[in-house]
Structure formats: structure tokens, C-alpha cells
Amino acid sequence: MKKQFNILQFISNFIKFSSRQGENEKKAAKLIISVLDKNKISYSVHEFSTKIPLSKKASLFANGKKINCKSCSFVSGKINDKEHLISSLTPSVCFLELPNINFNPKCLDISLSNHYFAPAIAIYRKDLQKIIKANKITGEVKVTPYKYQSQNILIGNQKNPEVIVFAHYDSIGKGATDNASGVAVLMKSIIDHPETLSKTLYVFSGNEELSYDKPTYWGHGYREFEKKYKNILEKSKKIIVVDGVGSGKTNIYRDKNMIHLTFPIKSVKKLENKIIVLLGDFEKIMTVYHSDSDNISQLNIKYLLEAEKLLIKKVSI
């Protein structure tokens, strides 16, 4: 009997490269390819150029006292006040070009929920009062744009797939839930259910989290796939996005907001009636979102296997 794919072991190995940005994203792609090679699964690679922000410096002081922080900015610059002290749960477009200090009210860690095209710094929510009470705020971020070749990895039917399944493999922070979980579910589906490959195209997508696209800076890898493979997207019967599963019951979303959040391609209006999103416990995800707290302890094998079972059901219909 063929040994089944160990989904938790894969995730444990995969998140060693976190945050999976730039060079670490490339290492994650190599791991995906090595697993495919080991299991004699055929694939092709779609390379594309992209650019991400690399943080060189992030500093913040309240009345001269240092505040722990991280950059969440695409540009360098200074922050000299607390005029825009915001919840990062506010859509990024509302403050996209305004210098700000932000925090995730649901997360105990520093959460890089959003990025901005202005100097921006993320802090622990526990330090919020220090900022509020301070008379003087000084902060600075230094960011360098980094160009590299990212890639989408394609497995299965690339000519006329009835179903196309996506999961991004880059991450901000540890990214166990977001989205090592989705990558692992696709990998298990591919290896343990090779019969699905005849009608399904599975896509491991790079560069989903950050790019210099404006205003929708996320989803660049998906849009690069769309640019090259628009024809098969349009002819497919179903498009499935697997993102953030494994931390709770797998839910199926078809609403426009969730599709925009997880799969912001340019032709979304034309295709949205056949796009579904498989997502776990959204509220729980937000408590560790884009932070180093999104580690393997967030995942439950029961829900990972549930997500895989649901995915196989969806690609088989």
C-alpha cells in the first residue's frame, strides 16, 4: 500500500523558510518541487519578474522611549506624529498613502496586516497606550525594493482543465495557516489522489502577499498567471482558491469581498460566478495574521484533512 502524504511534517519543513519573501520564497518553491520530484509528479514552472519591499530599518520612539515595531511600508520615510494611529483591520486603501502607526486589535503579536505606500510602522497592541499618552513621536522606516524572479508551479491538466485550484506559498511571518496549510492540502490532494490530475490543474503560486502593484498590492502571482493563462481560466468550469485552512472548520465562500481578498485577478467580475474560496476559521486567523504567531500550533490535523476531503469532493464534481 502506498504511504500517504504526511501533511503536518510537510508544513513543519515548509515554514522553516519563513517569512517566505524573496530568497526565502525561492527556497519554498524548491521544497515544493523536490516533493513533486520525489513522488514522480510532473510539473511545469511559470516564471515572472516582480518586486517586493525589504525592510532595512524600522524604529519608533514615544517620548524618547523605544517602542518595538516592524515596517509595513513600500517606501522609506519618517513618522513624526500620531495623527494616523489606526487599526490594521481597516482596509489598507483608506490609508494607503498616509504615514501611519498601526496595530491589529485581535493579535497579541506585531501583525503586518497591511502594507502602505507611505511610511508605516506596526506595533504590539499592548504598546498602544504608550503612543496615545506620548507628547512626542518619532519614527523612521528604510525600505529597499528588491527585484527577483518568482514562479507559479503548475501540476495536472494545463490544456483544458475543468477545475483550476490555487494556493499561494509565500508568507508574511511564519505563515503556517496563511498559507502553508493550503499548499500542504494541495500537495496531499495531488499525491494521494493522482486520478484528479486528468481534469484538474493545481497551481502553487508565488508572490501573492506583496508587490508594488497599486492599490491592490497583493495577488500579483495570480495576476501573472491570469496574464499568461487567461484562456484556460475562462474555459474552466470551476476555480478554487485554498487559503488559510486547518485552524478550524473549512468554510466555502463565494462572496465578492472574500474573492477580492484571496484572488484579486483583473477579470474577476467575468469569472466570479465560478470562483469559490476554501477558508478555515477567519476570526482565528486574524488573531495571528501576518505575524510570527502563525505557527504550526495553530493547525489541527482534523481540519487539514477535512479541507483536503472537501477539496477532492469539489474537484470531482
Secondary structure, 3 states (H helix, E strand, C coil): CCCCCCHHHHHHHHHHHCCCCCHHHHHHHHHHHHHHHHCCCCCEEEEEEEEEEEEEEEEEEECCEECCEEECECCCEEECCCCCEEECCCCHHHHCCCCEEEECCCCCCCCCCCCECCCEEEECHHHHHHHHHCCCEEEEEEEEEEEEEEEEEEEECCCCCCEEEEEECCCCCCCHHHHHHHHHHHHHHHHHCHHHHHCEEEEEECCCCCCCCCCCCCCHHHHHHHHHHHHHHHHCCEEEEECCCCCCCCEEECCHHHHHHHCCCCCHHHHHHHEEEEECCHHHHHCCCCCCCCCHHHCCHHHHHHHHHHHHHHHHC
